[in-house]
């Protein structure tokens, strides 16, 4: 069986934790920041985990990470 290709867009957006969960960055933090509160912007800086229902599909896109 040939080697699987990594989906490069997914590889740039997601990474795996040591326990195998999928880590992601939060959305809505790139522009139009003046109307967002400081607390909201601070929370958006932190990373989050992908829900387990979607993590299985994402792991198929990044087989070697």
Secondary structure, 3 states (H helix, E strand, C coil): CCCCCCCHHHHHHEEECCCCCEEECCCCCCCCCCCCCHHHHHHHHCCEECCHHHHHHHHHHCCCC
